[in-house]
Amino acid sequence: MIDDDPFAPPVKKPATLEAELELASVGELEARIERLRREIALCEQFISKKHAQREAADSVFGGRPS
């Protein structure tokens, strides 16, 4: 069975984040929050790694010029 109907009108995405959130269910919003929390945690891990790399480089080559 094919889910895509080539003759169906295209589905328009909401123009703004607020419009998208307005159309979402509570479960969809909670799932979105969890995905965002995981993404934030990953970003924070990479920030920590980059700070450590910078500190290691600064200890070998000296600090950045002022």
DOZA-982395 format. One record per residue (C-alpha): residue number from 1; residue in one letter; x, y, z. Coordinates in steps of 0.5 Angstrom, whole numbers, plus 500, padded with zeros to 3 digits. Example, Ala and Ser with C-alpha at 12.3 -4.5 7.8 and 13.67 -1.06 7.14 Angstrom:
<sites>
{site 1,'a',{525,491,516}}
{site 2,'s',{527,498,514}}
</sites>
This chain:
<sites>
{site 1,'m',{500,500,500}}
{site 2,'i',{503,507,498}}
{site 3,'d',{502,512,503}}
{site 4,'d',{503,518,498}}
{site 5,'d',{498,521,494}}
{site 6,'p',{501,524,488}}
{site 7,'f',{494,528,487}}
{site 8,'a',{493,530,495}}
{site 9,'p',{494,538,496}}
{site 10,'p',{501,539,499}}
{site 11,'v',{501,540,507}}
{site 12,'k',{503,547,509}}
{site 13,'k',{508,548,515}}
{site 14,'p',{506,553,520}}
{site 15,'a',{509,560,518}}
{site 16,'t',{512,561,525}}
{site 17,'l',{514,557,531}}
{site 18,'e',{509,559,535}}
{site 19,'a',{504,557,530}}
{site 20,'e',{507,550,530}}
{site 21,'l',{507,549,537}}
{site 22,'e',{500,551,537}}
{site 23,'l',{498,546,533}}
{site 24,'a',{502,541,537}}
{site 25,'s',{499,536,542}}
{site 26,'v',{501,536,549}}
{site 27,'g',{505,529,548}}
{site 28,'e',{508,532,542}}
{site 29,'l',{510,538,546}}
{site 30,'e',{513,534,551}}
{site 31,'a',{517,530,546}}
{site 32,'r',{520,536,543}}
{site 33,'i',{522,539,550}}
{site 34,'e',{526,532,551}}
{site 35,'r',{529,532,544}}
{site 36,'l',{531,539,546}}
{site 37,'r',{534,538,553}}
{site 38,'r',{538,532,550}}
{site 39,'e',{541,537,544}}
{site 40,'i',{542,542,550}}
{site 41,'a',{546,537,554}}
{site 42,'l',{550,535,548}}
{site 43,'c',{552,542,546}}
{site 44,'e',{554,543,553}}
{site 45,'q',{559,537,553}}
{site 46,'f',{562,540,546}}
{site 47,'i',{563,546,550}}
{site 48,'s',{566,543,555}}
{site 49,'k',{571,539,551}}
{site 50,'k',{573,545,547}}
{site 51,'h',{574,549,553}}
{site 52,'a',{579,543,555}}
{site 53,'q',{582,543,548}}
{site 54,'r',{583,551,549}}
{site 55,'e',{586,550,556}}
{site 56,'a',{591,545,554}}
{site 57,'a',{593,549,548}}
{site 58,'d',{594,555,552}}
{site 59,'s',{598,551,557}}
{site 60,'v',{603,549,551}}
{site 61,'f',{603,555,547}}
{site 62,'g',{601,560,552}}
{site 63,'g',{595,564,553}}
{site 64,'r',{592,568,547}}
{site 65,'p',{594,575,546}}
{site 66,'s',{590,581,549}}
</sites>
